[in-house]
Amino acid sequence: MLEQLESWLAERGEPAYRVKQVRGWLDRGVFEFESMDDLPRELRDQLARTFRPISLGEVVVKEADAGLTTKVLYELEGGYTVEAVIMRYERRTTLCISSQVGCPIGCPFCATGQGPFGRNLKAHEIVEQALDAERRLRAEERPLTHVVFMGMGEPLANYDAVVQSIRDLNLSPRRVTVSTSGLVPRIEKLADEGLPVTLAISLHAARDELRDELVPINKKYPLHSVIGAADAFGRRTGRRVSYEWVLLAGVNDTERDAAELGQLLRGRLAHVNLIPYNPVDGTPYRAPEPRDIRRFARQVREQGLNVTVRDTRGRDADAACGQLRARFT
């Protein structure tokens, strides 16, 4: 919306600082133009007739982890719904943001991909998730410090809106992570945007045979092309690439998988983020036991790679990684 607002104001001969004034109100959680009392009354009336500052409607809010995690279900125009998740940590607060209604990739272990695909979110609908999170956190005197595009959808399949929303966020791109299943042409395009975001590749397997099963887009963009595009992104931006690996018991947590991962990423500007699987109804997968998670992490480190195991948040509210599906219960 901010880009359209800026053009609209310029066409009417308004000074450039009007955009900053409006953005300041939005950042403070004020979404009604009539309340923006540092704007002329006539301009406020015209804005109210022309723009709708907030189009998301809150439907359900669920808390988890003793209040450290908040999942919000929003209704969009057209009756579609999406979810976003706020995660509070000691030194940061992260918003997991959605970019699509559903997901067209269809990874079999992910709840979002099990339902029908609805539509792409518009840039302002993505930004509004962050504005709403900032409003909630302001009441706690806590800032929003990071945004991760790891909610519903494949961000790079909604490329233009996602890039525009990153530019419109009240946050440095260095604090933004964009996750992708491996849309190679869009990774290459993102490298040229001048946005120093962190790129996260949803890898999950280090051989094409298995990745074809777990990440179906691999059949179109196999591992060598994805890794090549990620390497180019790292060189162009100077940013380390994160490789996400959802741990599925007996599927991709073996010594062979660790060795193949080492062979694939050793010597690259890369970090491996292991994610213990979060249960999803109707799938055959399960999480490894804690001892097996520790074993696999050790085996990957022995391959010379930097590794972390992601802290599981929001599982008891279906808000954890891979569990978002925009349902009401």
Secondary structure, 3 states (H helix, E strand, C coil): CHHHHHHHHHHCCCCCHHHHHHHHHHHCCCCCHHHCCCCCHHHHHHHHHHCCCCCCEEEEEEEEHHHCEEEEEEECCCCCEEEEEEEECCCCEEEECCCECCCCCCCCCCCHHHCCCCCECCHHHHHHHHHHHHHHHHCCCCCCCEEEECCCCCHHHHHHHHHHHHHHCCCCHHHEEEEECCCHHHHHHHHCCCCCCEEEEECCCCCHHHHHHHCHHHHCCCHHHHHHHHHHHHHHHCCCEEEEEEECCCCCCCHHHHHHHHHHHCCCCEEEEEEECCCCCCCCCCCCCHHHHHHHHHHHHCCCCCEEECCCCCHHHCCCCCCCCCCCC
